[in-house]
């Protein structure tokens, strides 16, 4: 049945705050485009190039988030100002909704939302926890940066929803950091996969968890396809956040309605 000409508003302009690291930011764009395709199909919107929302990636060098959380003194090692500047550029480009393509950087979410009240700055950690609560997940293992652990980004939100959170031992956290920095960020994906898998299996053995949050954007780049963890559900926060960004982008875009067929007066 043919569709009537669309008078629907265009999707909202959205922004992606990347650069933490660059490979993770680029991968987030891929996930977002796929999430838009899925969203259009779910809404019954014809999928074509012009139906995707205008989206801008700010791939800006941002000082190390974990190092900044471990040293709270003011200085050039703090990411707050570069994060604010990059968000301001996205706002100037017309972005109405922004996603932060870094888990640890959500420690500065409140600052960004306060400075840019005209935009929705999505909280990726809250989106992940809400999705777990909706699935009635009772407990999870958390793979993250030391900065995210120390800041309690996931632990705090999980506790609010009554979800038990199991974190790696200190030595296992060291292995994760090596996998992130000497592995993914340095292009050594074999090293990264080995470190991530070993910590994942340790959490599974020790706590019996069947769900693991890959709470650093670098971790899914090396771990998602691991056959050695086929009994564990791996949660990719970037995928959850990309879906949330697509949902906001198409909010208010009505579904095309079929044109009425002309009455048959031949009888």
C-alpha positions in Angstrom: 0.0 0.0 0.0 1.6 3.4 -1.0 2.6 5.8 1.7 1.3 9.4 1.9 3.9 12.2 1.4 5.7 12.7 4.7 5.2 16.0 6.5 6.9 14.6 9.6 9.6 16.6 11.4 13.2 15.5 10.6 15.1 13.5 13.3 16.8 15.6 15.8 20.5 16.6 15.3 22.6 14.6 17.7 26.2 14.7 18.8 28.8 12.1 19.9 31.5 13.1 22.3 34.4 10.8 21.3 38.2 10.7 21.3 38.4 8.5 24.4 39.9 6.7 22.6 39.5 7.4 18.8 38.8 3.7 17.9 36.0 3.5 20.4 34.5 6.8 19.1 34.6 5.6 15.5 33.0 2.3 16.6 30.3 4.1 18.4 29.3 5.9 15.1 28.9 2.4 13.5 26.7 1.2 16.4 24.6 4.4 16.2 24.0 4.1 12.4 22.9 0.5 12.9 20.7 1.6 15.8 19.1 4.2 13.6 18.4 1.5 10.9 16.8 -0.7 13.6 14.8 2.2 14.9 13.4 3.2 11.5 12.4 -0.4 10.8 10.7 -0.6 14.1 8.8 2.6 13.4 7.9 1.7 9.9 10.0 4.5 8.4 11.4 3.7 5.0 15.2 3.3 5.3 17.2 5.5 3.0 20.2 7.8 3.2 18.1 11.0 3.9 16.2 9.4 6.7 19.2 9.2 9.0 19.7 12.0 11.5 22.3 14.6 11.2 25.0 13.5 13.6 28.4 15.0 14.5 31.3 13.2 16.0 33.7 15.3 18.1 36.8 13.2 18.0 38.8 15.5 20.4 41.9 14.5 22.4 40.7 14.4 26.0 43.2 13.9 28.9 43.1 10.5 30.6 40.0 10.2 32.7 41.4 7.6 35.2 44.5 9.6 35.8 42.4 12.7 36.4 40.2 10.9 38.9 43.3 9.8 40.8 44.7 13.3 40.9 41.9 15.8 41.6 44.2 18.8 41.6 43.5 21.5 38.9 45.7 21.4 35.9 46.1 20.4 32.2 45.6 16.7 33.1 41.9 17.4 34.0 39.4 16.6 31.1 36.6 18.9 32.3 37.6 21.9 30.1 38.2 19.9 26.8 34.9 18.0 27.4 33.1 21.3 27.8 34.7 22.8 24.7 33.9 19.8 22.6 30.3 19.7 23.9 30.0 23.4 23.1 31.1 22.7 19.5 28.4 20.1 19.2 25.8 22.5 20.6 27.0 25.1 18.0 26.4 22.6 15.2 22.8 22.2 16.4 23.0 19.0 18.4 20.0 18.6 20.7 21.1 15.3 22.3 24.7 14.2 23.1 26.1 10.8 23.9 29.4 10.4 25.7 31.4 7.6 24.1 33.4 6.8 27.2 32.2 5.2 30.4 34.7 6.8 32.8 34.0 10.3 31.3 30.5 10.0 32.8 32.1 11.2 36.0 31.7 14.6 34.4 28.2 14.1 33.1 26.6 16.4 35.7 29.0 19.2 34.8 28.2 18.9 31.1 24.4 18.7 31.6 24.5 21.7 33.9 26.5 23.9 31.5 24.3 22.9 28.5 20.8 22.7 29.8 19.4 23.2 26.3 20.7 19.8 25.3 20.0 16.3 26.7 23.3 14.8 27.7 22.5 11.1 27.9 23.8 9.2 30.9 25.1 6.0 29.5 25.6 4.2 32.8 22.0 4.9 33.8 20.8 3.6 30.4 22.7 0.3 30.9 21.4 -0.2 34.4 17.9 0.5 33.4 18.1 -2.1 30.6 19.5 -4.7 33.1 16.7 -3.9 35.6 14.1 -4.3 32.8 15.5 -7.8 32.2 15.4 -8.5 36.0 19.1 -9.2 36.1 20.0 -9.8 39.8 23.8 -9.6 39.7 26.6 -8.7 37.3 30.4 -8.7 37.0 31.9 -5.3 36.1 34.9 -4.9 33.7 36.0 -1.3 33.8 38.8 1.2 34.3 40.3 1.8 37.7 38.9 5.3 37.5 35.3 4.0 37.0 35.7 1.6 39.9 37.1 4.3 42.2 34.3 6.7 41.2 31.7 4.1 41.8 30.0 5.0 38.5 28.3 1.6 37.9 28.3 0.4 41.5 26.2 3.3 42.7 23.6 3.1 39.9 23.4 -0.7 40.2 22.8 -0.5 43.9 19.9 1.9 43.4 18.2 -0.8 41.3 19.0 -3.6 43.7 21.5 -5.3 41.3 24.5 -6.8 43.0 27.8 -5.8 41.4 31.0 -7.9 41.6 34.3 -6.2 40.8 37.7 -7.7 40.0 40.4 -8.0 42.7 43.1 -5.3 42.6 45.5 -7.5 40.6 42.8 -8.3 38.1 42.1 -4.6 37.7 45.7 -4.2 36.8 45.3 -6.8 34.1 42.3 -4.9 32.8 44.2 -1.7 32.7 47.0 -3.4 30.8 44.5 -4.8 28.3 43.0 -1.3 27.8 46.3 0.7 27.5 48.9 -1.7 26.3 46.3 -3.7 24.4 43.5 -1.9 22.6 44.9 1.6 22.8 48.3 0.4 21.5 46.7 -1.8 18.8 47.7 -5.1 20.5 44.3 -6.8 20.4 45.7 -10.3 21.2 47.1 -9.0 24.5 43.8 -7.2 25.3 41.7 -10.3 24.6 43.9 -12.4 26.8 43.7 -10.0 29.7 39.9 -9.4 29.4 39.1 -13.1 29.1 41.2 -14.0 32.1 39.5 -11.5 34.4 36.1 -12.4 33.0 36.6 -16.1 33.8 37.9 -15.2 37.3 34.7 -13.3 38.0 32.6 -16.1 36.7 34.4 -18.7 38.8 34.4 -16.7 41.9 30.9 -15.2 41.9 29.0 -17.4 39.4 27.9 -14.3 37.4 26.2 -14.9 34.1 26.2 -11.3 33.0 29.3 -9.1 32.5 29.2 -5.3 31.8 32.0 -4.3 29.5 32.3 -0.9 31.2 35.0 0.6 29.1 34.6 1.4 25.4 37.8 -0.3 24.6 36.8 -3.7 26.1 34.1 -4.7 23.5 36.6 -4.0 20.7 38.6 -7.1 21.8 36.2 -9.2 23.9 32.8 -9.3 22.1 33.5 -12.2 19.9 35.2 -14.4 22.5 34.2 -18.1 22.2 35.7 -18.8 25.6 32.9 -16.8 27.3 29.9 -18.4 25.5 28.1 -19.0 28.8 28.2 -15.4 29.8 26.0 -12.5 28.5 28.3 -9.7 27.6 26.7 -6.2 27.9 28.1 -3.6 25.6 27.3 -0.1 27.1 28.1 1.5 23.8 25.4 -0.5 22.1 22.9 0.4 24.8 23.8 4.1 24.5 23.7 4.1 20.7 20.2 2.7 20.9 19.2 5.4 23.4 20.7 8.1 21.1 18.7 6.7 18.1 15.6 6.6 20.2 16.0 10.3 21.1 16.9 11.2 17.5 13.6 9.9 16.2 11.4 11.0 19.1 8.5 13.0 17.6 9.0 11.6 14.1 5.6 10.2 13.3 5.2 6.9 11.5 4.1 7.4 7.8 0.4 6.4 7.3 -0.8 4.5 4.3 -2.7 6.5 1.7 -6.4 5.6 1.5 -7.2 3.5 -1.5 -9.8 5.0 -3.9 -13.2 3.5 -3.7 -14.1 1.0 -6.3 -17.2 2.2 -8.1 -17.1 -0.3 -10.9 -19.7 -2.5 -9.4 
